Amino acid sequence: MGNHTTPYDDEMTQQSYTVAENWGGQINFMVPLDGSLVERCKAIAARQQAKMELDYELVRVLKCGELQQKGFMIRPNTRVYHMCSDVIPISGFNKELALKQANFQKQNCQPIKEFRFPWQKKRLKCPPKLK
């Protein structure tokens, strides 16, 4: 660092020799004074990730529904078959639900043995209801 110079006068003869050396260093410390900025950044990142996951699921369901409307499906036992395996039309879901409820009604329900007045209906003990 620094410079070594040889000054000249008007007649271009060397007058003297000058050495100028400058040495220095720098150390810098940064301390955040407000820790909430980091927490805010993490919260924004978590929200962005949740938004991206929701967008992925909505686009997946939309595209699978479009495939089904056009009469196509993904071949079973392929690497991407699982992507559309949970997408069904509402009418199919309603039929499934009605079938489950009909099967539930056909199950054996036993009358509860308890004191009832003659004008009260007999209560039946059935398996828990399906949701």
Secondary structure, 3 states (H helix, E strand, C coil): CCEEECCECCCCCECCCEEECCCCCCCCCCCCCCCHHHHHHHHHHHHHHHHHHHHHHHHHHHHHHHHHHCCCCCCCCCCCHHHCCCCCCHHHHHHHHHHHHHHHHHCCCEECCCCCCCCCCCCEECCCCCC
